[in-house]
Amino acid sequence: MVAHVLAAVDALEPRRLCVVVGPTDDELAKELLSTPADVSRVASNVRHDPCAAVLTALASWTSDDLDLDLDPDDDDVLVIPASVPLIEGETLRAFHRFHRASDATASVLVADDGPTEDDSSVWFVRRSLLAPALRRTDAPEVAAIGEVLRDTGHDVATFDAADGVAHQEILDRNDLAAAEAVLRRRINERWMRRGVSMLNPDSTYIDIAVEIGPDVTLFPGTVLRGFTTVGAGTKIGPGCHIVDSRVGSFCQLEQTSAELAAIGDHARVGPFAVLEPGSEVSAATVTGPFYTAGPDAR
């Protein structure tokens, strides 16, 4: 969910980006720090307290943290939870344009079929007033800053988004499964518009960080996860599971599992091949069936 929200936020081209995670979320921190985006990560000792999380992020923004010309009276802070993975970059851009045009101290994103102002967690707030507003409320919900700002004489604007479903928070595993189906459909549609062929999109799974070259063909049962890259003209599947691996151009993979592996151009791998972490298949290699490779394989 975090990766999808980060992708949407990236559409705003933020000058500073901070993700607050729990003190024990080591795996999540590693994934965030390995992304190409400039993401700073801070740990919060307070769980289930969004206001405390935002204060933690603000405290991490010291004057010597980044060489940026920031004006606390003019700069806006977007506060957004990881639990809204369906939100899209264009929605956030429209929201920010509305906020700047309104000249309000803060703006909240709501929708007819989604969150209202009282429970929305997506806000633009003037940076100089965000921390004081958070400290004046005992409520953990970020939406509480709206009441605080109004009580102190500041304007709060409301942006009504068109698609409420896209901004609903994920509250349980059922919500997560429904959101994942929408996200995978979006990802597949985007790649097909870019020239990737999928024989059965409903049985093809691609993570958001995956990069795919032109004229790639994905057969049913293909799963591409993590930071996998696939070169142009490659055919993958059926029944392939590729994780954090580099697949060259004009390769052919069939019923292959690979993790943290590298496959050179024009290689043919499988069927029933297993590439363990650190393994490498050289360019133009034909592995044959039931091939297994460890980190010393070439």
C-alpha positions as CSV (number, residue, x, y, z in Angstrom):
1,M,0.0,0.0,0.0
2,V,2.8,2.4,0.8
3,A,4.4,2.0,-2.7
4,H,1.1,2.9,-4.4
5,V,0.6,6.0,-2.2
6,L,4.2,7.0,-2.9
7,A,3.6,6.7,-6.6
8,A,0.6,9.0,-6.4
9,V,2.4,11.5,-4.2
10,D,5.3,11.5,-6.7
11,A,3.0,13.2,-9.2
12,L,3.2,16.3,-7.1
13,E,7.0,16.4,-7.4
14,P,7.4,17.1,-3.6
15,R,10.6,18.7,-2.5
16,R,10.7,16.7,0.7
17,L,9.1,13.3,1.4
18,C,8.9,11.5,4.7
19,V,7.4,8.1,5.5
20,V,6.7,7.3,9.2
21,V,6.9,3.7,10.1
22,G,6.7,1.8,13.3
23,P,10.0,1.1,15.2
24,T,9.8,-2.6,14.4
25,D,8.9,-2.3,10.7
26,D,12.4,-3.3,9.5
27,E,11.3,-5.0,6.3
28,L,9.1,-2.0,5.3
29,A,12.0,0.4,6.0
30,K,14.4,-1.7,3.9
31,E,12.0,-1.6,0.9
32,L,11.4,2.1,1.2
33,L,15.2,2.9,1.5
34,S,15.9,0.7,-1.6
35,T,13.5,2.7,-3.8
36,P,15.0,5.2,-6.3
37,A,12.9,8.0,-4.9
38,D,14.3,10.4,-2.3
39,V,12.4,9.1,0.7
40,S,13.4,9.7,4.3
41,R,12.2,7.2,6.8
42,V,11.6,7.9,10.5
43,A,10.3,5.5,13.2
44,S,7.5,6.4,15.5
45,N,7.1,4.8,18.9
46,V,3.3,5.6,18.9
47,R,1.2,3.3,16.9
48,H,-2.4,4.0,15.7
49,D,-1.8,7.8,16.3
50,P,-1.7,9.6,13.0
51,C,-1.2,13.0,14.7
52,A,1.8,11.7,16.5
53,A,3.2,10.3,13.3
54,V,2.9,13.7,11.5
55,L,4.6,15.4,14.4
56,T,7.4,12.9,14.2
57,A,7.8,13.6,10.5
58,L,7.9,17.4,11.1
59,A,10.5,17.0,13.8
60,S,12.7,15.2,11.4
61,W,12.8,18.1,9.0
62,T,15.7,20.1,10.5
63,S,17.2,23.1,8.7
64,D,20.3,21.1,7.8
65,D,18.5,18.0,6.7
66,L,18.2,19.1,3.0
67,D,19.6,22.1,1.2
68,L,16.2,23.4,0.3
69,D,14.8,26.9,0.3
70,L,11.6,26.3,2.4
71,D,9.2,29.0,3.5
72,P,7.1,27.8,6.4
73,D,4.5,30.5,5.8
74,D,4.0,29.5,2.2
75,D,4.9,25.9,1.8
76,D,2.2,23.3,2.0
77,V,2.4,19.9,3.7
78,L,0.4,17.0,2.3
79,V,-0.7,14.6,5.0
80,I,-1.8,11.3,3.6
81,P,-2.0,7.8,5.2
82,A,-0.7,4.6,3.6
83,S,-4.3,3.2,3.9
84,V,-5.5,4.9,0.7
85,P,-3.6,3.0,-2.0
86,L,-6.3,3.7,-4.6
87,I,-5.8,7.4,-4.7
88,E,-4.2,8.6,-8.0
89,G,-1.7,11.3,-8.8
90,E,-4.1,13.3,-10.9
91,T,-6.5,13.5,-8.0
92,L,-3.7,14.9,-5.8
93,R,-2.6,17.4,-8.4
94,A,-6.2,18.6,-8.7
95,F,-6.5,18.8,-4.9
96,H,-3.3,20.9,-4.7
97,R,-4.4,23.3,-7.4
98,F,-7.7,23.7,-5.5
99,H,-5.9,24.3,-2.2
100,R,-3.5,26.9,-3.7
101,A,-6.4,28.7,-5.5
102,S,-8.5,28.8,-2.3
103,D,-5.8,30.6,-0.3
104,A,-7.0,28.6,2.7
105,T,-4.8,27.6,5.6
106,A,-5.8,24.0,5.1
107,S,-7.9,21.9,2.7
108,V,-9.4,18.5,3.2
109,L,-10.2,15.9,0.5
110,V,-13.7,14.4,0.7
111,A,-16.1,12.6,-1.7
112,D,-19.7,11.7,-2.0
113,D,-19.2,8.0,-1.5
114,G,-16.0,8.3,0.5
115,P,-14.6,10.0,3.6
116,T,-16.2,13.2,5.0
117,E,-14.3,16.0,6.6
118,D,-14.8,14.5,10.0
119,D,-12.9,11.3,9.1
120,S,-10.7,12.2,6.1
121,S,-7.0,11.7,6.6
122,V,-5.9,13.5,3.4
123,W,-5.1,17.1,4.0
124,F,-3.0,20.0,2.7
125,V,-1.9,22.3,5.5
126,R,0.3,25.4,5.7
127,R,3.5,24.1,7.2
128,S,3.9,26.9,9.8
129,L,0.5,26.0,11.3
130,L,0.5,22.2,11.1
131,A,2.5,21.4,14.2
132,P,0.8,23.9,16.4
133,A,-2.7,22.6,15.3
134,L,-1.7,19.1,16.0
135,R,-0.4,19.9,19.5
136,R,-3.7,21.6,20.4
137,T,-5.8,18.5,19.9
138,D,-6.0,15.4,22.1
139,A,-7.7,13.4,19.3
140,P,-5.4,11.0,17.3
141,E,-7.2,11.6,14.0
142,V,-5.6,14.0,11.6
143,A,-9.1,15.3,10.8
144,A,-9.1,17.0,14.2
145,I,-6.9,19.8,12.9
146,G,-9.8,21.2,10.9
147,E,-11.7,22.1,14.1
148,V,-8.6,23.5,15.7
149,L,-7.8,25.7,12.8
150,R,-11.3,27.0,12.5
151,D,-11.4,27.7,16.3
152,T,-8.3,29.9,15.9
153,G,-9.8,31.9,13.0
154,H,-8.2,30.1,10.0
155,D,-10.0,29.1,6.8
156,V,-10.4,25.4,6.0
157,A,-11.5,24.6,2.4
158,T,-13.2,21.3,1.3
159,F,-12.2,19.6,-2.0
160,D,-14.9,17.3,-3.3
161,A,-13.2,14.6,-5.3
162,A,-15.2,12.9,-8.1
163,D,-14.5,9.2,-7.2
164,G,-15.1,8.5,-3.6
165,V,-14.2,4.8,-3.9
166,A,-10.6,5.8,-4.8
167,H,-10.2,7.5,-1.5
168,Q,-11.7,5.0,0.9
169,E,-9.3,3.8,3.6
170,I,-8.3,0.1,3.8
171,L,-9.6,-1.0,7.2
172,D,-9.5,-4.8,7.0
173,R,-8.4,-7.8,4.8
174,N,-11.6,-7.7,2.8
175,D,-11.0,-4.0,1.8
176,L,-7.4,-4.9,1.0
177,A,-8.4,-7.7,-1.4
178,A,-10.9,-5.5,-3.2
179,A,-8.3,-2.7,-3.5
180,E,-5.6,-5.0,-4.7
181,A,-7.9,-6.2,-7.6
182,V,-8.4,-2.6,-8.7
183,L,-4.7,-1.8,-8.4
184,R,-3.6,-4.8,-10.4
185,R,-6.1,-4.0,-13.1
186,R,-4.8,-0.4,-13.3
187,I,-1.2,-1.7,-13.5
188,N,-1.9,-4.2,-16.3
189,E,-3.9,-1.7,-18.3
190,R,-1.0,0.8,-18.1
191,W,1.5,-1.7,-19.3
192,M,-0.7,-3.0,-22.1
193,R,-1.1,0.6,-23.4
194,R,2.7,0.8,-23.4
195,G,3.0,-2.2,-25.7
196,V,3.1,-5.2,-23.3
197,S,1.0,-8.2,-24.4
198,M,-0.9,-10.2,-21.9
199,L,-2.7,-13.3,-23.0
200,N,-4.8,-13.3,-19.8
201,P,-4.6,-10.1,-17.7
202,D,-6.7,-11.5,-15.0
203,S,-4.0,-14.1,-14.2
204,T,-1.1,-11.8,-14.6
205,Y,0.3,-10.0,-11.5
206,I,2.7,-7.1,-11.7
207,D,4.0,-5.0,-8.8
208,I,4.1,-1.3,-9.1
209,A,7.9,-1.0,-9.0
210,V,8.4,-3.5,-11.9
211,E,9.8,-2.1,-15.2
212,I,9.0,-3.7,-18.5
213,G,10.4,-3.0,-21.9
214,P,8.4,-2.8,-25.2
215,D,7.0,-5.8,-27.0
216,V,7.2,-8.1,-24.0
217,T,4.7,-11.0,-23.9
218,L,3.4,-12.2,-20.5
219,F,1.6,-15.6,-20.6
220,P,-1.0,-16.7,-18.0
221,G,0.2,-17.3,-14.5
222,T,3.1,-14.8,-14.6
223,V,3.9,-13.0,-11.4
224,L,6.5,-10.1,-11.5
225,R,7.3,-8.7,-8.0
226,G,9.5,-6.2,-6.3
227,F,12.0,-4.3,-8.4
228,T,12.1,-6.7,-11.3
229,T,13.1,-5.4,-14.7
230,V,12.3,-7.1,-18.1
231,G,14.0,-6.2,-21.3
232,A,12.4,-5.6,-24.7
233,G,11.0,-8.5,-26.7
234,T,11.1,-11.0,-23.8
235,K,8.5,-13.8,-23.4
236,I,7.6,-14.8,-19.8
237,G,5.4,-17.7,-18.8
238,P,3.2,-19.5,-18.4
239,G,3.7,-20.2,-14.7
240,C,6.6,-17.8,-13.9
241,H,7.3,-16.2,-10.6
242,I,10.1,-13.5,-10.8
243,V,11.1,-11.5,-7.7
244,D,13.6,-8.6,-7.6
245,S,15.4,-9.9,-10.7
246,R,16.8,-8.6,-13.9
247,V,15.6,-10.3,-17.1
248,G,17.4,-9.3,-20.3
249,S,16.0,-8.6,-23.8
250,F,14.6,-11.3,-26.1
251,C,14.6,-13.9,-23.4
252,Q,12.2,-16.8,-23.0
253,L,11.2,-18.0,-19.6
254,E,8.8,-20.9,-19.0
255,Q,7.6,-22.2,-15.6
256,T,10.5,-20.5,-13.9
257,S,11.0,-19.2,-10.4
258,A,13.7,-16.6,-9.8
259,E,14.6,-14.3,-6.9
260,L,17.4,-11.7,-6.9
261,A,18.7,-13.3,-10.0
262,A,20.0,-12.0,-13.4
263,I,19.3,-13.4,-16.8
264,G,21.2,-12.2,-19.8
265,D,19.9,-11.3,-23.2
266,H,18.6,-14.0,-25.6
267,A,18.6,-16.6,-22.8
268,R,16.1,-19.4,-22.7
269,V,15.2,-20.6,-19.2
270,G,13.0,-23.6,-18.1
271,P,10.7,-25.2,-18.1
272,F,10.7,-25.9,-14.3
273,A,13.8,-23.8,-13.6
274,V,14.7,-22.4,-10.2
275,L,17.1,-19.5,-9.9
276,E,18.2,-18.9,-6.3
277,P,19.3,-15.5,-4.9
278,G,22.5,-14.4,-6.4
279,S,22.4,-16.7,-9.4
280,E,23.1,-15.5,-13.0
281,V,22.2,-17.0,-16.4
282,S,24.6,-15.8,-19.0
283,A,23.4,-14.3,-22.3
284,A,22.3,-16.7,-25.0
285,T,22.3,-19.6,-22.5
286,V,19.7,-22.4,-23.0
287,T,19.2,-24.0,-19.6
288,G,16.9,-26.9,-20.5
289,P,14.2,-28.3,-18.2
290,F,14.5,-28.8,-14.4
291,Y,17.4,-26.3,-14.2
292,T,18.5,-25.1,-10.7
293,A,21.1,-22.4,-10.2
294,G,22.7,-21.0,-7.0
295,P,24.8,-17.9,-6.6
296,D,27.9,-19.6,-8.2
297,A,26.1,-20.5,-11.4
298,R,26.9,-18.7,-14.6
